[in-house]
């Protein structure tokens, strides 16, 4: 559909698999927490959140390579520079693998120090070390997986990317059950299941890019430092977005430990897991739309770009309201996926999610705004949006709100920071609409 006029039907057909991909990624990311909560206990569940920042940093680097390099590759495909795009794709994989190996070595050497620094109490530390070991081993394979899933969409194969994601999730669920229930491996079994799910699902990507179905091929070339620098610069915003998960998780862990103890950390683990599941709709939508924007920008197709923006506005507006209503309506049922009502963690998580859900009204436009500027290869604005949201508004809210409102203030940190970020995103999108030839607010911004 890259070369055709974009209709609502073709738009949905292309973007929908990307949404499903992120929903399933978030779901099978949460699978570990669900199994651990049900078969090990709340202390082990809290350990997941302690180890999660390490995983988030590796995932952030994968997202940086995938989105930053993916936008450049999509633009080159739009310019019919197929050979150059293939060489860039190969370079992207090599860089990602080398970075993942280096990160694995460093984290294994300092694993206990890192887990302690991330706030593990004595009750949690042993669980966290057992779980994080397998997460750290997965880093190179995780980066490959993220790159493959992104470039498959750029290559015009969103359904293959969806299959790859589904396979990883299904394998993770199967291995979690086998290792944790019949084999009684505890939290280490969940970590091993995650590792194997990531590794084996990568076979789908390797098969596709060595087949005749792919436009992009594995092609060796001299290191293209300009491409590498552009990838890092252009993808830095998405890296900041994902890296902020590590930071926010760490801050939430510290605050909940201070005000509620280990049960508070277990509760925030549930809330953040559900948050990721819900906002994955917007993440998937934005990553699905980005290649369309980049390709049409590369071809100079302003009409398609304006159509994409119009459809995106409608999706984000409707989606934000619906997800907020759904979250508020079935809060108890969502928390009950992780733990039952008899657990002391349950009422804490329910109360927290109800306040946290306010953020779903604003988070969609913020996620889209960052991906939007990355797609236009404007990494500076995209990075600025991500940085201010995650490292300015969030930290200020985390500093002020808990001191004023105690536990309730912890749950309001994300809604307040997302609300403030929304205005910044809208201002940037209004500022650049003449540069990129799109209409943001209809007749008031109509361009000729």
C-alpha positions in Angstrom: 0.0 0.0 0.0 3.0 2.3 0.1 2.6 3.3 -3.5 -1.2 3.8 -3.5 -3.6 6.5 -2.3 -4.3 5.9 1.4 -7.9 5.1 2.3 -9.4 4.4 5.7 -9.5 0.7 4.8 -5.9 0.5 3.6 -4.7 2.6 6.6 -6.4 0.3 9.1 -5.1 -2.8 7.2 -1.5 -1.6 7.5 -1.6 -0.2 11.0 -3.7 -2.8 12.8 -1.1 -5.5 12.8 1.4 -3.1 14.5 -1.2 -2.4 17.2 -1.7 -6.2 17.8 2.1 -6.6 17.9 2.5 -4.2 20.7 -0.5 -5.5 22.6 0.9 -9.0 22.4 4.3 -7.8 23.4 2.9 -6.1 26.4 0.8 -9.1 27.2 3.6 -11.7 27.2 5.8 -9.2 29.0 3.1 -9.3 31.7 2.9 -13.1 31.5 5.9 -13.5 33.8 4.3 -11.2 36.4 1.0 -13.1 36.3 2.7 -16.6 36.6 5.1 -15.3 39.3 2.3 -13.7 41.3 0.1 -16.8 41.1 2.7 -19.5 41.6 5.5 -17.9 43.7 4.2 -14.9 45.6 4.1 -11.2 46.1 7.8 -10.8 47.1 8.8 -12.5 43.8 6.3 -10.3 42.0 8.0 -7.2 43.5 11.4 -8.6 42.3 10.1 -8.4 38.7 9.8 -4.7 39.0 13.2 -4.4 40.6 14.8 -6.2 37.7 12.7 -4.6 35.0 14.8 -1.4 34.6 17.7 -3.5 33.3 15.4 -5.1 30.7 14.0 -1.6 29.8 17.4 -0.1 29.1 18.2 -3.0 26.6 14.8 -2.7 25.1 15.3 1.1 24.8 18.5 0.6 22.8 16.7 -1.8 20.5 13.9 0.7 20.0 16.5 3.4 19.2 18.2 1.3 16.5 14.9 0.1 15.1 13.0 3.4 14.9 15.9 5.7 14.1 17.4 3.4 11.5 14.0 2.2 10.3 12.8 5.8 9.4 16.0 6.3 7.4 15.6 3.0 5.6 12.0 3.7 4.8 12.8 7.0 3.3 15.5 5.4 1.1 13.0 2.8 0.0 10.7 5.6 -1.0 13.6 7.1 -3.0 14.2 3.7 -4.6 17.6 3.3 -3.1 17.2 -0.4 -2.4 20.8 -1.4 -2.3 21.7 1.3 0.1 18.7 0.5 2.3 19.8 -3.1 2.5 23.3 -2.2 3.5 21.9 0.1 6.2 19.7 -2.7 7.5 22.6 -5.1 7.8 24.7 -2.5 9.6 21.8 -1.9 12.0 21.7 -5.6 13.0 25.5 -5.8 13.5 25.5 -2.7 15.7 22.6 -4.0 17.7 24.2 -7.4 18.3 27.6 -5.9 19.3 25.9 -3.5 21.7 23.7 -6.2 23.2 26.8 -8.5 23.8 28.6 -5.6 25.5 25.6 -4.8 27.7 25.2 -8.4 28.7 28.9 -8.7 29.8 28.8 -5.5 31.8 25.5 -6.3 33.5 26.6 -9.9 34.4 29.8 -8.6 36.0 27.9 -6.1 38.2 24.5 -7.9 38.5 24.3 -8.0 42.3 25.5 -4.4 42.6 22.9 -3.2 40.1 20.0 -5.1 41.7 21.0 -3.7 45.1 21.2 -0.1 43.7 17.7 -0.6 42.1 16.2 -0.9 45.6 15.9 -4.7 46.3 15.2 -5.4 49.9 16.5 -8.6 51.6 13.2 -10.3 51.0 13.3 -9.5 47.3 17.0 -9.7 46.4 17.4 -13.4 45.8 14.3 -13.5 43.6 15.5 -10.5 41.6 19.0 -12.0 41.0 17.5 -15.3 39.7 15.1 -13.5 37.4 17.5 -10.8 36.1 20.2 -13.4 35.1 18.1 -14.6 32.2 16.9 -11.1 31.2 20.5 -10.0 30.9 21.4 -13.0 28.8 18.6 -12.1 26.4 19.9 -8.5 25.6 21.5 -9.3 22.1 18.6 -11.4 21.0 16.1 -8.8 22.3 17.7 -6.0 20.3 17.7 -8.3 17.2 14.0 -9.0 17.8 13.0 -5.4 18.1 14.9 -4.5 15.0 13.4 -7.3 13.0 9.8 -6.5 14.0 10.3 -2.8 13.1 12.1 -3.5 9.7 9.5 -6.1 8.8 6.9 -3.3 8.8 9.2 -1.0 6.8 9.6 -3.9 4.3 5.8 -4.0 3.9 5.3 -7.2 5.9 3.4 -6.1 9.1 1.6 -9.5 9.3 5.0 -11.3 9.4 6.1 -9.0 12.2 2.8 -9.9 14.0 3.4 -13.6 13.6 6.9 -13.2 15.0 5.6 -11.4 18.0 2.8 -13.9 18.5 5.2 -16.8 18.3 7.5 -15.2 21.0 4.5 -14.7 23.3 3.1 -18.2 22.9 6.5 -19.8 23.5 7.0 -17.6 26.5 3.6 -18.7 28.0 4.4 -22.4 27.3 7.9 -22.3 28.8 6.7 -20.3 31.8 4.1 -23.0 32.6 6.6 -25.8 32.0 9.4 -24.3 34.0 7.3 -22.9 36.9 4.6 -25.5 37.4 5.8 -29.1 36.6 9.5 -28.3 37.0 9.1 -26.0 40.0 11.9 -23.6 39.0 10.2 -20.6 40.5 11.0 -17.1 39.3 14.1 -18.4 37.5 11.7 -20.4 35.3 9.9 -17.3 34.3 13.2 -15.6 33.3 14.3 -18.7 31.3 10.9 -18.8 29.5 11.3 -15.2 28.5 14.8 -15.8 27.2 13.8 -18.8 25.1 10.7 -17.0 23.7 12.9 -14.1 22.5 15.6 -16.3 21.0 13.4 -18.7 19.1 11.0 -16.1 17.6 14.0 -14.4 15.9 14.1 -17.4 13.5 11.1 -15.9 11.8 13.0 -12.7 11.0 16.1 -14.5 9.8 14.0 -16.7 7.5 12.1 -13.7 6.0 15.2 -11.6 5.2 17.0 -14.5 3.6 13.9 -15.3 1.4 12.8 -13.9 -1.9 9.8 -12.3 -0.2 12.0 -9.5 1.2 12.9 -6.2 -0.5 15.8 -5.8 2.0 18.6 -8.3 2.1 21.7 -9.0 4.2 24.5 -7.1 2.5 27.9 -6.4 3.9 29.5 -3.0 3.5 32.0 -0.7 5.1 30.9 0.9 8.3 28.6 3.9 7.4 29.3 6.2 10.4 27.0 8.8 9.0 24.1 6.3 9.0 25.0 5.1 12.5 25.1 8.7 13.8 21.8 9.5 12.1 20.2 6.4 13.5 21.3 7.2 17.1 20.2 10.9 16.7 16.9 10.1 15.0 16.1 7.2 17.4 17.2 8.9 20.5 13.7 10.1 21.4 12.3 6.6 21.3 15.3 5.5 23.3 14.5 8.2 25.9 10.9 7.1 25.9 11.8 3.5 26.7 14.7 4.4 29.0 12.3 6.6 30.9 10.4 3.3 31.8 13.5 2.2 33.7 13.7 5.6 35.5 10.0 5.8 36.3 10.0 2.2 37.5 13.0 2.9 39.7 11.3 6.1 41.2 8.0 4.3 41.7 9.9 1.4 43.4 11.6 3.8 45.8 8.4 5.8 46.6 6.1 2.7 47.1 8.8 1.0 49.2 9.0 4.2 51.4 5.2 4.6 51.8 3.9 1.0 51.6 6.8 -1.5 51.8 7.1 -4.6 49.7 3.4 -4.8 49.1 3.5 -1.3 47.5 6.3 -2.5 45.1 4.2 -5.5 44.2 1.2 -3.2 43.6 3.1 -0.8 41.3 4.3 -3.9 39.4 0.7 -4.7 38.6 -0.2 -1.1 37.8 2.8 -0.6 35.5 2.1 -3.9 33.8 -1.5 -3.0 33.1 -0.4 0.5 32.0 1.9 -1.0 29.4 -0.8 -3.3 28.2 -3.2 -0.4 27.7 -0.9 2.2 26.2 0.6 -0.5 23.9 -2.4 0.4 21.7 -0.9 3.8 21.1 2.6 2.6 20.9 1.6 0.0 18.3 -0.4 2.6 16.3 2.5 5.1 16.3 5.1 2.6 15.2 2.7 1.4 12.5 2.0 4.9 11.2 5.7 6.0 11.3 6.9 4.0 8.2 3.9 5.3 6.2 4.8 8.9 7.1 8.5 8.3 6.4 7.9 6.6 3.0 5.5 9.3 1.8 7.7 12.0 3.0 10.6 10.5 1.1 8.4 10.4 -2.1 7.1 14.0 -1.5 3.5 12.7 -1.3 1.9 15.6 0.7 -1.7 14.4 0.1 -1.0 11.0 1.7 0.7 12.7 4.7 -2.3 14.9 5.3 -4.6 11.9 5.1 -2.4 9.9 7.6 -2.5 12.8 10.1 -6.3 13.1 9.8 -6.8 9.4 10.4 -4.3 9.5 13.3 -6.1 12.4 15.0 -9.4 10.5 15.0 -7.8 7.3 16.3 -6.0 9.0 19.1 -9.0 11.0 20.3 -11.5 8.1 20.2 -8.9 5.6 21.6 -8.0 7.8 24.5 -11.5 8.2 25.7 -12.4 4.6 25.2 -9.3 3.2 27.0 -9.9 5.5 29.9 -13.6 4.4 30.2 -12.6 0.7 29.9 -9.9 1.0 32.5 -12.1 2.7 35.0 -15.0 0.3 34.4 -13.1 -2.9 34.9 -10.4 -2.0 37.3 -11.1 -4.8 39.7 -11.1 -7.4 36.9 -7.8 -6.2 35.6 -6.1 -6.4 38.9 -7.6 -9.8 39.5 -5.7 -11.1 36.6 -2.6 -10.8 38.7 -3.8 -11.5 42.2 -7.0 -12.4 44.1 -9.0 -10.2 46.6 -7.6 -12.0 49.6 -4.1 -10.7 48.9 -3.0 -7.6 50.7 -1.7 -6.2 47.4 -5.1 -6.3 45.7 -6.8 -3.2 47.3 -3.6 -1.2 46.9 -3.4 -2.0 43.2 -7.1 -1.3 42.6 -7.0 2.1 44.3 -3.7 3.0 42.5 -5.0 2.0 39.0 -8.1 4.1 39.3 -6.1 7.3 39.8 -3.4 6.2 37.3 -6.0 5.7 34.6 -6.5 9.4 34.2 -3.2 9.4 32.2 -4.8 7.4 29.4 -6.7 10.6 28.3 -3.4 12.3 27.5 -0.7 9.6 26.8 -1.9 8.8 23.2 -1.0 12.2 21.7 2.3 12.2 23.6 3.4 8.8 22.2 2.3 9.7 18.7 4.0 13.1 18.8 7.4 11.6 19.5 7.1 8.9 16.8 5.7 11.6 14.4 8.8 13.7 14.5 11.1 10.7 14.3 9.3 9.6 11.1 10.1 13.0 9.6 13.8 12.4 10.6 13.5 15.3 13.1 15.1 13.5 16.0 15.9 16.7 17.9 12.3 17.7 18.5 11.3 14.1 19.1 14.1 13.7 21.7 13.2 17.0 23.3 9.5 15.9 23.7 10.6 12.6 25.3 13.2 14.2 27.6 11.0 16.9 28.9 8.1 14.5 29.6 10.2 11.9 31.2 13.0 13.8 32.9 11.4 17.1 33.7 7.6 16.9 34.2 7.8 13.4 35.7 10.6 14.1 38.2 9.0 17.4 39.3 5.7 15.6 39.8 7.4 12.8 41.7 9.2 15.3 43.9 6.1 17.4 44.8 3.0 15.2 44.7 3.9 12.4 47.2 5.0 14.9 49.8 1.6 16.7 49.5 -0.8 13.8 49.1 1.3 10.7 50.3 0.2 7.5 48.6 -2.4 9.2 46.4 0.3 11.5 45.1 2.3 8.6 43.9 -0.6 7.4 41.7 -1.1 11.0 40.3 2.5 11.4 39.1 2.0 10.0 35.7 -1.4 11.7 34.9 0.1 15.1 35.8 3.3 14.6 33.8 1.3 13.3 30.8 -1.2 16.2 31.0 1.7 18.8 31.0 3.4 17.0 28.1 0.3 17.1 25.9 0.5 20.9 25.6 4.1 20.8 24.6 3.4 18.1 21.9 0.5 20.1 20.4 2.6 23.3 20.3 5.4 21.6 18.4 2.9 19.9 16.0 1.3 23.3 15.3 4.7 24.9 14.7 5.8 22.4 12.2 2.7 21.8 10.1 3.8 24.3 7.4 7.2 22.6 7.2 5.8 19.1 6.7 2.6 20.2 4.9 -0.2 18.7 7.0 -3.3 20.0 8.7 -3.6 19.7 12.5 -6.7 21.5 13.3 -8.7 21.5 10.1 -9.8 24.8 8.5 -7.7 27.0 10.9 -4.6 25.3 9.6 -5.5 24.6 6.0 -2.6 24.7 3.6 -2.4 25.2 -0.1 
